[in-house]
Amino acid sequence: MQQLDNITLSEALALHDTSVQVIVPLPQTPLKAEQLARAFTSQFGFVAGPADWGADRYQVMLSKLDDDEPLRCILYIEWLCEAIWLEPTGTTNLQTLWQALTTR
């Protein structure tokens, strides 16, 4: 997997109706999936919770304080549907998440 940096990750984001799609190649191994999650948390200032593994998926809760407001989302990597995306959770709405990811 290529070295992911802020520009690459920012350019890889696409806003959809209920999620933010992350358009990068699917990780080929569990280690690469964890590396992608770490690159994402590092670049956007999130803290990752415990990972949840399934037969064909990886998901992890990401959180941070943004202007004293908690910002939470789940990073999903699904090999069966060949997609990577973020969904806001709790009191975080999609527009707030999008703004946090695209405003620097």
Accessible surface in RSA format (square Angstrom, percent):
REM  Atomic radii and reference values for relative SASA: ProtOr
REM  Chains: A
REM  Algorithm: Lee & Richards
REM  Probe-radius: 1.40
REM  Slices: 20
REM RES _ NUM      All-atoms   Total-Side   Main-Chain    Non-polar    All polar
REM                ABS   REL    ABS   REL    ABS   REL    ABS   REL    ABS   REL
RES MET A   1    92.37  47.8  20.37  13.5  72.00 171.4  35.40  30.1  56.96  75.5
RES GLN A   2   107.08  59.9  84.90  62.1  22.18  52.8  42.41  90.3  64.67  49.1
RES GLN A   3   163.38  91.4 139.86 102.2  23.52  56.0  58.71 125.0 104.67  79.4
RES LEU A   4    14.45   8.0   4.05   2.9  10.40  26.1   4.05   2.8  10.40  28.0
RES ASP A   5    65.67  46.0  65.63  65.3   0.04   0.1  26.39  62.1  39.28  39.2
RES ASN A   6    48.30  33.3  47.46  45.9   0.84   2.0  15.44  37.2  32.86  31.8
RES ILE A   7   119.59  68.1 116.45  86.8   3.14   7.6 119.37  86.0   0.21   0.6
RES THR A   8    35.82  25.5  33.12  33.6   2.70   6.4  15.84  21.3  19.98  30.2
RES LEU A   9     0.00   0.0   0.00   0.0   0.00   0.0   0.00   0.0   0.00   0.0
RES SER A  10    40.33  34.1  28.90  38.6  11.43  26.3  24.63  52.4  15.71  22.0
RES GLU A  11   136.41  78.3 101.04  76.4  35.37  84.2  49.14  95.0  87.28  71.3
RES ALA A  12     9.28   8.5   3.48   5.4   5.80  13.2   9.24  13.0   0.04   0.1
RES LEU A  13    16.75   9.3   0.14   0.1  16.61  41.8   0.14   0.1  16.61  44.7
RES ALA A  14    27.44  25.2  23.01  35.5   4.43  10.1  27.44  38.6   0.00   0.0
RES LEU A  15    69.12  38.5  41.87  30.0  27.25  68.5  41.87  29.4  27.25  73.3
RES HIS A  16    90.15  49.3  78.86  54.8  11.28  28.9  62.86  64.8  27.29  31.8
RES ASP A  17   140.43  98.4 113.40 112.9  27.03  63.9  35.08  82.6 105.35 105.1
RES THR A  18   101.85  72.4  92.39  93.7   9.46  22.6  71.22  95.7  30.63  46.3
RES SER A  19    16.22  13.7  16.22  21.7   0.00   0.0   1.57   3.3  14.65  20.5
RES VAL A  20     0.00   0.0   0.00   0.0   0.00   0.0   0.00   0.0   0.00   0.0
RES GLN A  21    59.19  33.1  59.19  43.3   0.00   0.0   8.41  17.9  50.78  38.5
RES VAL A  22     4.17   2.7   0.91   0.8   3.26   7.9   0.91   0.8   3.26   8.8
RES ILE A  23   105.82  60.2  89.90  67.0  15.92  38.4  93.09  67.0  12.73  34.6
RES VAL A  24    21.44  14.1   4.41   4.0  17.03  41.0   8.99   7.8  12.45  33.8
RES PRO A  25    98.99  72.1  85.65  78.1  13.34  48.5  97.78  80.7   1.21   7.5
RES LEU A  26    36.74  20.5  26.98  19.3   9.77  24.6  26.98  18.9   9.77  26.3
RES PRO A  27     2.60   1.9   0.00   0.0   2.60   9.4   2.40   2.0   0.20   1.2
RES GLN A  28   154.78  86.6 123.88  90.5  30.90  73.6  57.25 121.9  97.53  74.0
RES THR A  29    62.54  44.5  59.40  60.2   3.14   7.5  60.18  80.8   2.35   3.6
RES PRO A  30    85.64  62.4  85.38  77.8   0.26   0.9  85.50  70.6   0.14   0.9
RES LEU A  31   100.95  56.2  97.35  69.6   3.60   9.1  98.71  69.3   2.24   6.0
RES LYS A  32    66.62  32.5  66.62  40.9   0.00   0.0  31.00  27.9  35.62  37.9
RES ALA A  33     0.00   0.0   0.00   0.0   0.00   0.0   0.00   0.0   0.00   0.0
RES GLU A  34    59.49  34.2  58.52  44.3   0.97   2.3  11.63  22.5  47.86  39.1
RES GLN A  35    62.79  35.1  58.20  42.5   4.59  10.9  18.43  39.2  44.36  33.6
RES LEU A  36     1.80   1.0   1.64   1.2   0.16   0.4   1.80   1.3   0.00   0.0
RES ALA A  37     4.02   3.7   4.02   6.2   0.00   0.0   4.02   5.7   0.00   0.0
RES ARG A  38   131.64  55.3 128.78  65.6   2.86   6.8  72.93  99.7  58.71  35.6
RES ALA A  39    23.08  21.2  14.83  22.9   8.25  18.8  22.36  31.5   0.72   1.9
RES PHE A  40     1.27   0.6   1.27   0.8   0.00   0.0   1.27   0.8   0.00   0.0
RES THR A  41    16.99  12.1  15.83  16.0   1.16   2.8   3.71   5.0  13.27  20.1
RES SER A  42    84.65  71.5  52.48  70.0  32.17  74.1  34.38  73.2  50.27  70.4
RES GLN A  43    53.35  29.8  44.56  32.6   8.78  20.9   2.10   4.5  51.24  38.9
RES PHE A  44     1.85   0.9   0.60   0.4   1.25   3.3   1.21   0.7   0.64   1.8
RES GLY A  45    46.65  57.5   0.00   N/A  46.65  57.5  33.02  90.6  13.63  30.5
RES PHE A  46    11.49   5.7   0.21   0.1  11.28  29.3   0.21   0.1  11.28  32.3
RES VAL A  47   103.92  68.4  99.85  90.4   4.08   9.8 103.20  89.7   0.72   2.0
RES ALA A  48    49.46  45.5  25.14  38.8  24.32  55.3  25.23  35.5  24.23  64.2
RES GLY A  49    30.11  37.1   0.00   N/A  30.11  37.1  20.49  56.2   9.62  21.5
RES PRO A  50   130.01  94.8 106.73  97.3  23.28  84.6 118.67  98.0  11.34  70.5
RES ALA A  51    46.95  43.2  17.16  26.5  29.79  67.8  17.16  24.2  29.79  78.9
RES ASP A  52    64.97  45.5  62.44  62.1   2.53   6.0  22.13  52.1  42.84  42.7
RES TRP A  53    97.20  39.0  72.00  34.9  25.20  59.2  63.94  34.1  33.26  54.0
RES GLY A  54    29.00  35.8   0.00   N/A  29.00  35.8  17.53  48.1  11.47  25.7
RES ALA A  55   120.56 110.9  65.24 100.7  55.33 125.9  78.34 110.3  42.22 111.8
RES ASP A  56    46.63  32.7  43.34  43.1   3.29   7.8  24.42  57.5  22.21  22.2
RES ARG A  57    66.82  28.1  66.31  33.8   0.50   1.2  10.46  14.3  56.36  34.2
RES TYR A  58     8.57   4.0   8.39   4.8   0.19   0.5   0.00   0.0   8.57  10.6
RES GLN A  59    41.53  23.2  41.26  30.2   0.27   0.6   2.35   5.0  39.18  29.7
RES VAL A  60     3.87   2.5   1.73   1.6   2.14   5.1   3.87   3.4   0.00   0.0
RES MET A  61    74.33  38.5  70.61  46.7   3.72   8.9  70.61  60.0   3.72   4.9
RES LEU A  62     0.00   0.0   0.00   0.0   0.00   0.0   0.00   0.0   0.00   0.0
RES SER A  63    36.03  30.4  36.03  48.1   0.00   0.0  10.93  23.3  25.10  35.2
RES LYS A  64    42.33  20.7  29.51  18.1  12.82  30.5  22.54  20.3  19.80  21.1
RES LEU A  65   131.85  73.4 104.62  74.8  27.23  68.4 104.66  73.5  27.19  73.2
RES ASP A  66    47.14  33.0  43.26  43.1   3.88   9.2   3.25   7.6  43.89  43.8
RES ASP A  67   132.85  93.1 102.22 101.7  30.63  72.4  37.66  88.6  95.19  94.9
RES ASP A  68   129.02  90.4 106.79 106.3  22.23  52.6  28.69  67.5 100.33 100.1
RES GLU A  69   114.05  65.5 114.00  86.2   0.05   0.1  39.46  76.3  74.59  60.9
RES PRO A  70    52.18  38.0  44.80  40.8   7.37  26.8  44.86  37.0   7.31  45.4
RES LEU A  71     1.46   0.8   1.45   1.0   0.01   0.0   1.45   1.0   0.01   0.0
RES ARG A  72    96.12  40.4  96.12  49.0   0.00   0.0  14.98  20.5  81.14  49.2
RES CYS A  73     0.00   0.0   0.00   0.0   0.00   0.0   0.00   0.0   0.00   0.0
RES ILE A  74    29.37  16.7  29.37  21.9   0.00   0.0  29.37  21.1   0.00   0.0
RES LEU A  75     1.53   0.9   1.53   1.1   0.00   0.0   1.53   1.1   0.00   0.0
RES TYR A  76    34.57  16.1  34.57  19.7   0.00   0.0  13.99  10.5  20.59  25.4
RES ILE A  77     0.00   0.0   0.00   0.0   0.00   0.0   0.00   0.0   0.00   0.0
RES GLU A  78    31.59  18.1  31.59  23.9   0.00   0.0   2.39   4.6  29.20  23.8
RES TRP A  79    70.60  28.3  61.30  29.7   9.30  21.8  58.01  30.9  12.59  20.4
RES LEU A  80   149.99  83.5 124.48  89.1  25.51  64.1 129.90  91.2  20.09  54.1
RES CYS A  81    78.22  59.2  51.29  57.2  26.93  63.3  46.79 118.5  31.43  33.9
RES GLU A  82   131.16  75.3 107.84  81.6  23.32  55.5  21.54  41.7 109.62  89.5
RES ALA A  83    25.93  23.8  21.49  33.2   4.44  10.1  25.93  36.5   0.00   0.0
RES ILE A  84     2.60   1.5   0.93   0.7   1.67   4.0   0.93   0.7   1.67   4.5
RES TRP A  85    47.43  19.0  47.43  23.0   0.00   0.0  45.08  24.0   2.35   3.8
RES LEU A  86     0.00   0.0   0.00   0.0   0.00   0.0   0.00   0.0   0.00   0.0
RES GLU A  87    59.88  34.4  59.88  45.3   0.00   0.0   6.27  12.1  53.61  43.8
RES PRO A  88    31.60  23.0  14.28  13.0  17.32  63.0  14.28  11.8  17.32 107.7
RES THR A  89    31.48  22.4  24.12  24.4   7.37  17.6  29.93  40.2   1.55   2.3
RES GLY A  90    75.09  92.6   0.00   N/A  75.09  92.6  37.75 103.6  37.33  83.6
RES THR A  91   125.01  88.9  92.59  93.9  32.42  77.3  90.39 121.4  34.62  52.3
RES THR A  92    13.48   9.6   1.40   1.4  12.07  28.8   4.03   5.4   9.45  14.3
RES ASN A  93    83.56  57.6  78.64  76.0   4.92  11.8  38.05  91.6  45.50  44.0
RES LEU A  94    26.55  14.8  22.74  16.3   3.82   9.6  22.74  16.0   3.82  10.3
RES GLN A  95   112.17  62.7 109.25  79.8   2.93   7.0  58.81 125.2  53.36  40.5
RES THR A  96    60.04  42.7  53.98  54.7   6.06  14.4  39.75  53.4  20.30  30.7
RES LEU A  97     0.00   0.0   0.00   0.0   0.00   0.0   0.00   0.0   0.00   0.0
RES TRP A  98    59.76  24.0  59.76  28.9   0.00   0.0  39.79  21.2  19.98  32.4
RES GLN A  99   111.47  62.3 109.24  79.8   2.23   5.3  29.27  62.3  82.20  62.3
RES ALA A 100    12.67  11.7   0.38   0.6  12.30  28.0   7.25  10.2   5.42  14.4
RES LEU A 101     0.59   0.3   0.38   0.3   0.22   0.5   0.38   0.3   0.22   0.6
RES THR A 102    63.46  45.1  31.52  32.0  31.94  76.1  27.82  37.4  35.64  53.9
RES THR A 103    81.89  58.2  66.76  67.7  15.13  36.1  59.61  80.1  22.28  33.7
RES ARG A 104   167.16  70.2  89.68  45.7  77.47 184.5  76.43 104.5  90.73  55.0
END  Absolute sums over single chains surface
CHAIN  1 A     6009.0       4777.2       1231.8       3263.9       2745.1
END  Absolute sums over all chains
TOTAL          6009.0       4777.2       1231.8       3263.9       2745.1
